[in-house]
Each structure stands twice: as C-alpha cells, then as structure tokens.
C-alpha cells in the first residue's frame, strides 16, 4: 500500500478514536503530537506515567502510546495500572531502552507493539496502522454483536407476546369413543375454517395433515384408550388446505364405573409461534452469515465461501443423522468458523505466499480469538458458533490445534466443519494457491481419513460426492 493510500485509510479508520500520548522528552512529544493530531480525533498529552495514569482514570482512550523511562512513574508501572483498569487496552510502547526485563514484563501485560527510538515516521505509521485496524475491527465487531443481541432480544420479546395472545385462545372439541366429533367451540370453527354443522359427526381425519403419520395417531389413541391423558402438538389442515398447529391435551372422560364415555380436547393454536420461530432462525442465520462474510472479506475470501461451507456442513449433519435442531444450529453457526481472523494482522492474513513458522503460529490463534468472542454467551446458537470457531482445526489423530483434541473428544460440529472447510478451501482459488482438481481433492481427503478427518464423515462425503459438487457449483464464486 502506498504511503498516501495508507494515510487516507488510517485517517478513516481512526475517526472518532481517542489517544493518550505519554512522553517526557519535550521536542519528541511536540513533534509526535502534531503527527497524531493529523490522524486521530482527540489526542491528550502527559509528560510522565503519573500524569498519564491520572488522565486515564478520568476518561477512556482507544489507544495508549507511551515511553518507558520517565520521571515520577515509568511506563511499565503506568501500563500495569492501566491494564488493571482495562486488560484489553491497546498499548504502543516507544523506548530507547533495550532492557529485556522491561520489555518482557510489558509483553506479559499484553503489550504487542514496540517502537525503538529513534523512531522513523514510516515505522511509526506502520505500527499505528496495525493497531488502529485492530481497534477498528473490534469496534465493528462489537457493533455487529450488539445489533445481533438487540435483534434477538426484540424477537424474543415478540415471541413472549405471541405466547400471551395464544394463551387467550382456547380450542375445545369433544369426540365420542368411535372418534366422531360431537362438539366444537367457536374458536375451533374460526381456526379450522369449518362451520359447526360441517364438523359434527365427522372424524378428525377430516383435519389430518399428511405430515402426521399413522404411527403418531396409533400412539395417541392407544394412550387415551388406556384411560391416560395425552399431550402433544398436532399439525392439522383447515378447510382451505393450509396447516395450523395446536398444542393439545386430550383427556378421556370416564363414567362412574370408570368406563370411557367421550374424549375432550383442550388446545391452543400455536401456529404463530412456529412461524415466528422460523423467522427468528432465519434472522439469526442471516445475521451470522453476514457477520461471517464480513470477516471473510477482510481476508479477501468471498461471501460464497461461508455459504458453501455452511451448506456442506448442513448436508454432512443430515447424512450423519443429527437431530433437526442440531442441524439448524450447525448450519447457522458455521459461517462464524473463521471470525477470529479479524484479530490477525493484515501482513499475515493477506500474505500471498506460504506463512513462515512464526506467522503460522499467529494465524493459528484465530481459532481461540473466535472462541473467546462468543464463549460467554448462553444462547445455543452462539455456543455452537464458539465450538465451531474453536475446534474446526482439530484433527482426528490429535495433531490439530488449538487443544490437540482427538477422535470423538472433538465435538461433532468441529469434525463436520473441519471436513467441510478443507473440501471448500481445496476446491477454490485463494491468494496463495490455485484451486485443486476434484480428483486430487478426493485423493487427499481419502488419504486423511482417520488422520485429519473423522472416518465416518469421510465415508459419507465420498458416498455422496455428487451432492457436494452440486453445492459447490450452485454457490460458485
């Protein structure tokens, strides 16, 4: 990136950021203050650590830039006290001192950026650009997370209100022992679309939906003929051929001799709850997909990468036999598998060549970064996303990262996304490689069966390879 382009982008990302600059050398302090004021919206100056700490205690700063050797209170002590207030505070250290003890202590405090004096302007801008970019990305992530939480809260509030409305709507029907309807109330007629005359003396088969099989009704009738109440949800058809779902309790009514004389059903129309639940699931999926796509855009991946991996994961979950709710969670959580890459420096993330060992170690931290973003949520969807982010680079044989988990100690979500992600990564061109031919992809995955990947998942993929290729083609970049 050219210097002018960097400065323009730096000013854009630094807009609204507040900086505390602590430096005891007057000339250096004044010169750097001029540079910082060109970049940041607000710059406050302190001449030593004590003054810097005093200013920090009065307001918050996005970035702290400080010398080490200063009178009254040195930079190490000041940073230590600042980190006690905010352990996530972004700090840049400038120093002419090569005292390894000070540097090591600062590293242990979480300081990752150092500038050794005399500082060249270009070197300072590079470091500031990296730190500002990290702060900017974190702010954007926090905004997206807040938006997601607000939307989820909004949808949950709506759901609770729907529940209240549904509770006020009670459907009552009575059936004789032969299964013929002998009574319905007005709400049932309104819900079903039939008049009372059209329903009386009819069997409930009139309302039966194709999704409710013979086994369901056999179990229902067996329960109530055993003189036990039955509770559950029933999908019905109204007169117009549209479905409605009732949450029903059916109670056998006994005479004085304990014999069944009829059955009464008390139920509530819960169709709006199901429609709203579907809307919430779709909203959650869309928001996490957009957030995942935003993260991939930073690493120059296309949005279709997260879509394909989510589709692959969903198909693998279905083939593996996961419950429908688990499949939905996995499908919606998968786009967040690489969200931790927002915390990886551009120099590593966008390197158009193989990473060296040190760079690769930094890149590997994206799993933990993504996990830490979401691990404190008690929402099932974000818990699933945290698992996926943390475990999609674990390997079946225990040679993966970040925790060297092996076999079934790796969550099934992690095992599925590991295979789905590699399948897509190999089949698509990236900044550092060309797309692989499908026969080579199949050969590599087969060879990694029981090493990198869960053997049963590899077998499912290979047995259904045409379906995976179809997804790849339908969501091509």
N, C-alpha and C positions, 0 to 999 in steps of 0.2 A: 504494500500500500504506500502511495506517495505521501510525503510529509503534509502537504496541503490537504489531501483527502483525509489523512488521519486526524488532523486538527479539526476539520469540519465535523467529522463523525464524533470525535471526542467531545466537542462543544455540545453536540446534540444530545449525547448520552449523559453528559454531566449537568444538563439543565436541571435546576432545582436542587442540586446536591450542595451540601454544606461541608466545608473543610476546616479543620483546626490545624494550623501550622505552628510548630514549636521549634524555635532555633535561637540560640544565644548570640551568634555572630551577626552583627547589625547589617553589614553590607550584603551578606548572603541572604539574610532574612528579607531585606527590602527588595533585592533583585527577584527572588523567587515569588514574593508576594505579587509583584507585577505580572509574572507569568501565570500564577494561579488564578488571579482575578480575570484574566482573559478566558479562562476555561470554566471556572465554577461560578455559581450564582452568588455564593457567600463565602468569604474567606476571613477567618479570625486568627489573630496572631498572638502568640505567647512567647516570652523571652526565656522561660525556663520551665522545668517539669511541674513545679508547684503552681505556677500561673496557668499552665496548660490544664492541669487537673482541676483547678478551680473553675475554669471556663467550662470544662467538660461536665462538671457536676451541675451546672446551671442549665444546660441545653444539650440536645443530641446533635451528633455530627455523623455524616455518612462516611467520611474518611479522616483519619488522623495521620499527619505527616510529622515526624519528629526526629531530632538529633538524639544521640546517646549521651555524650559527655556535655553536661550543662551544670551550672551552679545551682545551689539550693536543693534541687531534686533532679536526678538524672533521668534519661529517657526510659531506662529499664524499669525503674521504680514506678514512673508515671504510667507506663503501658500496663504493668502488673495491676495497678489500682484501677485503671480503665477497664481491663478485662474482668475484674471482679464485678464491675457495674454491668458490662455488656460483653460476654465472652465471644460474641460474633463480630465485634467491632473490626472493621477493615483498617489495617495499620501499615504504613510505609515508613521504614527506618532509614535515615541518612546518617552516615558517620565516617569520620576519617580514622576511626579506631578499628584495629583488627583483633581486638581482644576476643578470642574464641569463646570465653566463658559468657560474656555478654550476649554474643550472637546466639550461642546455644540456648541460653535462658529465654531469649526472645522467640526463638523457634519453638521451644516448648510451650510458650504462651500463645502460639498460633499465628505468629507473625511470619509471613511467607515472602515479603518483598523487602529487599535491601538495596540501598544505593550508596556506594562508597565514594567519598569525596576525594578529589574534586569531581563534581558531577557534571557530565555533559548534558546539554539541553535535550539532545536526541534520546539519550539513555533515559532521562527522567520522563520524557513524554511516553516512551515505550512502556515503562512501568506503570505510570499513571493511567495510560490507555487500558492496560490489562486489568488493573484494579477497578477502574470506573466501569468497564464492561461487566465484570463480575457483580458489582453492586447494582448496575442497571438491570442485568438479567434476574437478579434476586428480587428486585422491586417488581419487575414484570411478573415473575412467578407468584409473588405474594398477592399481586392484584388479581391474577387469574384464580388463585386458590380462594381468595376472599369472595370473588364472584361466584365460584362454584359452591362455596359454603352458603352464600346468600340464596342462590337459586335452589339448593337442596332444602334449605330452611323454608323457603317460600313454598316449594312443592309439598313438603311435609305438612305445613300449616293448612294448605288446601286439602290434603288428604284427610286431616283430622276433621275439617269442617264437613267434608263429604260424609265421613262416618257419622257425624252428628245428624245430618239430614237423613241418611239411610236408616238410622235407629228409629226415626219417627215414622218410617214407612213399614208397616207390618202386613204381611200377606197371610191370609188364613184360608186353608182348604180342609175339607173333610172327605174321607174316602171310606166306602164300605169294605167288608172283608174280601169281596171279589175284585176290588181295585177300581170300582166305578166312583166317580166324583159325585158326592151328594150335597156339597155346599162349597161355595166360594164367596169371598167378600168383594167389595167394590174395587179395592186396591189391586187384587189379583186380576180382575177383569181389565182394569186400566193397564196393568203391566203386560198381560198376555195379548191384549187386543181382541179377545173373545168376549161375547156377552155371556151373562149367566145362563141363559137358555141354551147357548151353544156348548157350554161346558158340562152342565148337569147330565148325569148318566153316561158321560164319556169316560174312557180310561185315560190315565196320564200319558199313554202312548201318543196321544194327540199332540203333546208338547215335547216329545222326546227329540233330543238333538243327536245327530249322528256320532258326535264325539263321546257320548255316554253309552258304553257298550253293554252287552248282555250281562257280563260278569258283575259290573257295577250294580245293576238293578237286582240281580240274583242275591248279592250280598245284602243289599238294602232290605229286600223282602224277607230274607232269612232272619235278619236281626229283629225286625218288628213282629214277625210271626212267632219268634221266641219270646215275645212279650217284653222286649227291651226297647228303649228309645234309640233312635238313630239320629246322628247329627252329621252334617257334611254340606258340601256345596254341589249344586246341581245346575248343569247347563241346559237350558230349555230353548225351544223355538216358539216365538209368538206367531200370531196369525199372518203377519207379513213375511214370515220366513227369516226374521232376524233373531239373533240369540239374546237371551238375558240369563243372568246367573243369580241364583238365590242361595243364601246361606240359611239352610233349613234345619229344623228339628222336628222329627216325626215321632209321635207318641201313640202307642196302642192304647185305646180306651177299653177298659175291662168292665164287665158287669159284676154284680155282687157275688157271682160264682167264680170270678177270675177268668172268665172267657172273653175273648176279644169281640167287641161289637162294631168297632169302627176305628179309623185312624185319623188323627188330627195333625195337621202340619202348620207350624208357625215359622214363617220365613221372612227374610228381608232381601230386597233387591240390591245386590252389591255390584251390579254391572259398572256403575260409575267408578267404583274403587278399582276395578280391574283395568278400566280404560285409563284412569289416572296413573295407576302403577306402570302401565305400559308407556305412558307419556314420560313419567319420571325416568324409567330405564332408558328410554331413547334420549332424553335430555342429558342424563349422566354420560351415556356413551358418546354422544356428540361432543360434549364439553371436554371429556378426557381425550377424545380423538383430536380435537382442535389443539388442545394443550400439547399432546404428543407430537402433532405435526409441527407446531411452533418450535418445539425442541429439536426436531429433526432438521428444520430449515436452517438452524444455526450451524449444524454440522454438514450442510449442503446436501442433505437427503431430501427426497421428495415426500410429499404427504402421502403418496400412494404406498410408500414402504410400510408405514404403520397400519394402513388399511389392509395390505396383503398379509402382514404378519398376524393381524387380528383375525382375518378370515381363515388363515391356515390353522391358527390355534383353536378357533371355534370348531373347525372340521375335525381336528385331532381329538378334541374333547368329546365330540359326539361319537366318534369311532371308538374311543376308549371306554365309553359308557358312563361318563359323568352325568350327574343329575342335571336336569334342565336349568335349575337355579345356578349351579356351579358353572355351567357352560356360559350363561349370560354374564356372570361375574368375570369369568376369564376373558370373554370377548370384549367387554367394556374396559377391563383393566390393562389388557395387553398393549394398547397404544402408549402407555406410560413406561414401557420397559427400559427405554434409554433416556428418560427425562433427566437423569443425573448428569448427562453430558453438558447441561447448561453450566455446570461448575468446572468444566475442563477448559484450560486456556486455549485460545484460538490457535496458537502456534503448534499445539499438539493435535487438537481436534481436526484442524484443516490441513495438516501436513500431507502433501501429495506424494508421500513415499512411506516406506515401512518405518515404523517407530523404532528408535533405539531402546535398549532395556530400561533406562530411566524414564523415558517418555511413556513407555508401555505401562510401567508401574503407576504413573499418574493417571493414564487413561483408565486403568482397571478400577480406580476409585469411583468411577461414575455409578457403579452398582450400589455402593454404600451411600453415596450422595443422594441418589434417587430414593433409597430406602429411608434415609433419615428425613427426607421431605415429608413422607407420608406415614411414618410408623406410629405417630402418636394419635392418629385418627381412629375412632371406634366405629366408623362407617365400614360395613362389609366390603363395599366396592374399593375404597381407598386402602383397606387392609390387604385386599387381593392385589392391588396395584403395587403396594410396598413389597409383597412377596415376589411378584414378577420382577420388579426392579432389582431386588437383592439376589435372586437365585438363578437368573436366566443365563449366567455364565458359569454356573456349577456344572460339573461333569459326572457322568455315571460312575466312572472309576475313581473319583475323588481328587482328580488333578485340576479341578476348576477353581474359581475364585468367586467371592471373597473369603469363604469359610471352609473350602475344601470338603464340602459335603459329598456324600457318595450314595448311590443307589436310591432307595426309597426314603432316605433321610432328606433328599431334595423334594420339596413339595411338588405335587403333580403339575401345578401351574408352571413352576420353574422348569420342569423337564419338558413340558409341551412347548413353551415359548423358546427354550434353547434350540430345539429342533426347528421350529418354525422360523426363527430369526436367521439361523445359519442357512436354511434352504433358500430364503429370500436373498440374503446377502450374497451368496454364491451366484445366484441366477441374475443379479443385476450389476450394472456397471457402477463403480464408485470412484472417488477422486484418486484412489491409489491402485485400482485394478480394473481389468475388463471383466465382463460377465462370462461365467463358465458355461460351456455346452452342457445340456441336460444329462447326457450320458456320463460325463465326468462328475457332475454333482451326485448322481445316483451312486456312482462307484465310491466316492468319498464317504457319503453318508452310510453306505453299506459297510465300508471298512471301519467306520467309527461306531458301529453297533456294539454295545456293551463297553465301549471306551468313553467316548464323549456322550453318547445318547442312550436313553432307555431302550433296550432291545425291543420291547413290545411296541413302543411308539414307532420305531423304525419299520417294523413289520407292517404296521397299519398304514404308514405312509407309502411304502413300496406296493402294498396290495391295492392302494387307491391312488396311485401316482397321477392318473389321468385327471382326477378331480382337483388335485393340487395344481397341475399345469393349467387347467381351465381357469382357476382363480388367478393365477399369475398373468394369463392373457387378458382376462377381463379387467384387471386393475393395473395394466402396464403403464409405465411412466410415459 
